[in-house]
Amino acid sequence: MDANAFKVGMRAPDDVSAAAELLDRRAFSAEHVVAILGKTEGNGAVNDYTRALATLSFQMLLAERTGKKIQDIAKRVPIIWSGGTEGLMAPHATIITRLPDRRPPAAGQKRFAVGTAYTRDLLPEEFGTAVHAQVAAEGVKAAIADAGIESLDDLHFVQIKTGALTTDRIAAARSRGRSVVTTDTYKSMSYARAVAALGIGAATGEIPAAKLSDDVVCHDFSVFSNVASTSSGVELMNCEIIVLGNSARSSSELVMAHAVMRDAIDATAVREALRRAGLALECELSERDQARLINVFAKCEPDASGATRGRRHVMFEDGDINYTRHIRGVVNAVIASVTGDTMCYVSAGAEHQGPPGGGVVAVLARV
């Protein structure tokens, strides 16, 4: 496997011009695109339709350049967006490619590998339940195998995009005499993120299978995965999965690493992840190595105690701005202060994704 990645900025949710320019320059081939992971400038809520617009825009580009139908692209290339680019975060997409090896893998070294998978569609009454978690776990195992990752220690970032409840989906369940986990559509996004994260942890061995229970979901936050990043949106009904890590089978010129932020201002963890990826820095990433950095991927959540390092925060009490929007801006600023680049992937809503108040920070860089 020869995996590569390209980060492109976006002027609007439907702006694919930077990606099209790379295709025109033959930086990569549309046929080799296997996944896209990005940030759109919507609100990140149930009615954030920027995600669907961005997905369709990239599907149309890939369909045009490959001669395939949009439906075929949708079944082959997971395109996952996290809505909300608060603060200085720049809207962008990371385009991941994979093609057969052009050279033998480096002896004794593990390089960047990517795997993807799709699960079956879930029923509304299954959303946010242990069944949802089990379906996610099965999908993650398939994506790990697709990546050729043999050791779970080589997993550094597992992204799942899954669905959310809408009033129509709730009504459909009730028409069949079924109940749903919540009738609050926004809260359903929390449940969906939570069970997807538990599924990741079960697949990686971080979480015992016995913990995939309804009693744990959104209740026992001592149960979590350190490599999980999950998002929820109304634009799909299944789980779309992207696994990023390293493999001895890969001949890529990139490498992946991660650390775990203990809270939203844990710049030490950001530096540690960069160092583990082989990048040089003291307080900030060296200018020489800034060009080697492809992207940073992070998951975040305000501390549920209402305080960070003993200082009160009001993110959960702000009636004007949702806490997810506050925390994305904060963590992006922390990461950018170290890397010198505001264009990074920061997603909020970290239920069972890292320790309470913290979350994974993963680095993709050129060797």
C-alpha positions in Angstrom: 0.0 0.0 0.0 1.2 3.5 -0.9 -1.0 6.0 1.0 -0.8 9.7 0.7 -2.8 12.8 1.9 -3.4 16.3 0.6 -4.9 19.2 2.6 -6.8 21.8 0.7 -8.6 25.0 1.9 -12.2 25.7 1.0 -13.8 29.1 0.5 -17.3 27.7 0.9 -18.9 24.3 1.6 -19.2 23.6 -2.1 -15.8 24.9 -3.0 -13.7 22.1 -4.5 -11.5 24.3 -6.7 -8.3 23.6 -4.7 -8.8 19.9 -5.0 -9.6 20.2 -8.7 -6.4 22.2 -9.2 -4.4 19.3 -7.6 -6.1 16.9 -10.0 -5.3 19.1 -12.9 -1.6 19.1 -11.9 -1.8 15.3 -11.5 -0.7 15.5 -7.8 -3.0 12.5 -7.4 -5.6 10.6 -9.4 -9.3 10.7 -8.6 -9.4 6.9 -9.0 -7.0 6.6 -6.0 -9.0 8.7 -3.6 -10.3 6.4 -0.8 -11.4 8.9 1.9 -12.0 12.6 2.6 -12.1 14.1 6.1 -12.8 17.8 6.6 -14.2 20.8 8.4 -17.2 22.8 7.1 -18.3 26.2 8.3 -21.8 25.2 9.4 -23.1 25.1 13.0 -22.4 21.5 13.6 -26.0 20.9 14.7 -28.9 18.8 13.4 -29.7 21.3 10.7 -26.1 21.8 9.5 -26.6 21.1 5.8 -23.1 22.3 4.9 -21.9 18.8 5.5 -24.3 17.3 2.9 -23.5 20.1 0.5 -19.7 19.5 0.8 -20.1 15.8 0.5 -22.1 16.1 -2.7 -19.7 18.7 -4.1 -16.7 16.3 -3.7 -18.7 13.4 -5.0 -19.5 15.3 -8.1 -15.9 16.2 -8.6 -14.7 12.6 -8.2 -17.5 11.3 -10.4 -16.6 13.8 -13.1 -12.9 12.9 -13.0 -13.4 9.1 -12.9 -16.4 8.8 -15.2 -18.3 7.0 -12.5 -21.8 7.7 -11.1 -22.2 9.7 -7.9 -23.9 6.7 -6.3 -20.8 4.6 -7.0 -18.5 7.2 -5.4 -20.8 7.3 -2.4 -20.4 3.5 -1.9 -16.6 3.6 -2.2 -15.3 6.8 -0.7 -16.3 7.8 2.8 -16.5 11.6 2.9 -16.8 12.7 6.5 -17.3 16.3 7.7 -17.3 17.9 11.1 -19.4 21.1 11.1 -18.2 24.2 12.8 -15.0 26.3 12.2 -15.3 28.6 15.1 -12.5 31.1 16.0 -9.6 30.9 13.6 -10.2 27.4 12.3 -10.0 27.3 8.5 -12.5 25.2 6.5 -10.6 22.5 4.7 -10.5 18.9 3.5 -7.9 16.2 3.8 -8.0 14.0 0.8 -6.5 10.6 1.4 -5.3 8.4 -1.5 -4.2 4.8 -1.7 -2.6 3.0 -4.6 -0.6 -0.2 -5.1 3.0 -0.1 -3.9 5.4 1.6 -6.2 8.3 0.4 -4.1 8.8 -2.2 -1.4 8.0 -1.1 2.2 10.9 0.2 4.2 12.5 -2.7 6.1 11.7 -2.6 9.8 9.6 0.6 9.5 5.9 1.2 9.7 4.3 3.9 7.5 1.0 5.5 7.0 -2.0 3.3 6.2 -5.7 3.9 5.7 -8.7 1.6 5.8 -12.4 2.3 5.3 -15.7 0.5 5.8 -19.4 1.0 5.7 -22.0 -0.6 8.0 -25.6 -1.4 7.3 -28.2 1.3 7.8 -29.5 1.5 11.3 -33.1 1.7 12.3 -34.2 4.8 14.3 -34.9 2.7 17.3 -31.3 1.3 17.2 -29.7 4.7 17.3 -27.7 5.4 20.4 -28.1 1.8 21.8 -25.8 -1.1 22.4 -26.9 -2.5 19.0 -25.6 0.7 17.3 -22.2 0.2 19.2 -22.0 -3.4 18.1 -22.6 -2.5 14.4 -19.9 0.2 14.7 -17.4 -2.3 16.2 -17.9 -4.7 13.3 -17.3 -1.9 10.9 -14.1 -0.8 12.6 -12.7 -4.3 12.5 -13.3 -4.4 8.8 -11.6 -1.1 8.3 -8.6 -2.1 10.3 -8.3 -5.2 8.2 -8.6 -3.1 5.0 -5.8 -0.9 6.2 -3.5 -3.9 6.7 -2.8 -2.8 10.3 -1.7 -5.9 12.3 -1.0 -4.4 15.7 -3.6 -2.3 17.6 -0.7 -0.2 18.9 -0.4 1.1 15.3 -3.9 2.6 15.3 -3.7 6.4 15.8 -7.1 7.8 14.7 -10.4 6.1 14.0 -13.1 8.4 12.6 -16.8 7.4 12.4 -19.6 9.4 11.0 -23.0 8.1 11.9 -26.6 9.3 11.8 -28.9 11.2 14.1 -32.6 11.2 14.8 -35.0 13.6 13.1 -38.7 14.1 13.8 -39.5 12.0 10.8 -37.3 9.1 11.9 -38.8 9.3 15.4 -42.3 9.2 13.9 -41.3 6.2 11.8 -40.2 4.2 14.8 -43.3 5.1 16.7 -45.5 4.0 13.8 -43.9 0.5 14.2 -44.6 0.6 18.0 -40.9 1.2 18.7 -39.4 3.7 21.2 -36.2 5.7 20.6 -33.4 6.6 22.9 -34.4 10.2 23.0 -36.9 12.5 21.3 -34.5 15.4 21.5 -32.9 15.4 18.0 -29.8 17.4 19.2 -29.3 15.0 22.1 -29.6 12.1 19.7 -26.3 13.3 18.2 -24.6 12.8 21.6 -25.9 9.3 21.9 -24.8 8.4 18.3 -21.3 9.8 18.9 -21.1 7.9 22.2 -22.1 4.5 20.9 -19.8 4.9 17.9 -16.9 5.6 20.2 -17.7 2.6 22.4 -17.8 0.5 19.2 -14.3 1.8 18.3 -13.0 0.9 21.8 -14.5 -2.6 21.6 -12.9 -3.2 18.2 -9.5 -1.9 19.4 -9.6 -3.9 22.6 -9.7 -0.8 24.8 -13.2 -1.5 26.0 -14.5 -4.9 27.1 -17.4 -6.2 25.0 -19.5 -6.4 28.2 -19.3 -2.5 28.4 -21.4 -2.2 25.2 -24.5 -1.8 27.2 -27.2 0.9 27.3 -26.3 1.5 31.0 -22.9 2.7 29.9 -23.9 5.0 27.0 -23.6 8.6 28.0 -23.5 7.7 31.7 -20.2 6.0 32.6 -17.5 8.3 31.1 -14.7 6.3 32.7 -15.2 4.0 29.7 -13.5 5.5 26.6 -11.2 5.0 23.6 -8.1 7.0 23.2 -8.1 6.8 19.4 -11.8 7.5 18.8 -13.3 10.4 17.0 -16.9 10.3 16.1 -19.4 12.6 14.5 -23.1 12.5 13.9 -25.4 14.0 11.2 -28.7 13.6 9.6 -27.1 13.1 6.2 -26.7 9.3 6.7 -28.2 6.3 8.5 -25.2 4.0 8.7 -21.6 4.3 10.0 -18.9 5.4 7.6 -15.5 4.6 9.0 -12.0 5.8 8.3 -9.1 4.2 10.1 -5.7 5.9 10.1 -2.5 4.4 11.4 0.8 2.7 10.4 1.6 -0.6 8.8 4.7 -2.6 8.0 2.9 -3.3 4.7 2.9 0.3 3.7 5.4 2.1 1.5 4.0 5.5 2.2 6.2 8.5 2.7 4.0 9.6 5.6 3.7 8.5 9.2 1.0 8.8 11.8 1.3 9.3 15.6 -1.0 10.4 18.4 -1.2 11.5 22.1 -4.1 12.2 24.4 -5.0 15.7 25.6 -6.0 15.6 29.2 -7.9 18.9 28.8 -8.6 21.6 26.3 -5.4 23.5 26.9 -3.0 20.6 27.0 -0.4 21.9 24.5 2.1 19.4 26.0 0.1 16.6 24.5 0.1 18.4 21.1 3.8 18.7 21.2 4.2 15.1 22.2 2.1 13.9 19.3 4.2 16.0 16.9 7.5 14.6 18.3 6.2 11.0 18.0 5.6 11.7 14.4 9.3 12.7 14.1 8.8 16.5 13.9 11.2 18.8 15.7 10.0 21.5 18.1 10.5 23.1 21.4 7.7 25.5 22.2 6.5 25.7 18.6 7.0 23.5 15.5 10.2 24.4 13.8 9.9 26.3 10.6 11.8 23.6 8.8 9.3 20.9 9.8 6.2 23.0 9.3 6.2 21.9 5.6 6.4 18.2 6.7 3.1 18.5 8.7 0.1 17.3 6.7 -2.6 17.8 9.4 -3.5 17.5 13.0 -6.8 15.7 14.0 -8.2 16.3 17.4 -11.3 15.5 19.5 -12.5 17.7 22.3 -15.1 18.3 25.0 -15.5 20.8 27.8 -14.8 19.3 31.3 -18.2 18.2 32.6 -17.3 19.5 36.1 -17.6 23.1 34.8 -13.9 23.9 35.5 -10.6 23.5 33.7 -7.6 23.2 36.0 -9.6 24.6 38.8 -10.9 27.6 36.9 -14.7 27.8 36.2 -15.9 27.9 32.6 -19.4 28.7 31.4 -19.5 26.7 28.2 -22.5 24.6 29.3 -24.4 27.7 30.6 -24.2 30.0 27.6 -27.7 30.3 26.2 -26.5 32.0 23.0 -23.6 29.7 21.9 -23.5 25.9 22.2 -20.6 24.5 24.2 -19.4 22.5 21.1 -18.8 25.8 19.3 -16.8 27.3 22.2 -14.6 24.3 22.7 -13.7 23.9 19.0 -12.4 27.4 18.9 -10.4 26.9 22.0 -8.7 23.7 21.0 -8.0 24.9 17.5 -6.2 27.9 19.0 -4.1 25.7 21.3 -3.0 23.5 18.4 -2.4 26.4 16.1 -0.2 28.1 18.7 2.1 25.1 18.5 2.0 24.3 14.8 1.6 27.8 13.4 -1.3 26.5 11.2 -5.0 27.2 12.0 -6.1 24.7 9.3 -6.5 21.6 11.4 -9.4 19.2 12.1 -10.9 19.8 15.5 -14.2 18.1 16.3 -16.3 18.5 19.4 -18.6 16.2 21.3 -16.2 13.7 22.8 -18.5 11.3 24.6 -16.4 8.2 25.5 -13.6 9.6 23.2 -10.6 10.1 25.5 -10.7 11.0 29.2 -13.4 13.4 30.4 -12.4 16.9 29.3 -9.7 15.6 26.9 -9.4 13.6 23.7 -7.1 12.3 21.0 -4.7 14.5 19.1 -3.2 12.8 16.1 -0.6 13.9 13.7 0.0 13.0 10.0 3.4 14.1 8.7 5.9 13.4 6.0 8.8 11.3 7.0 
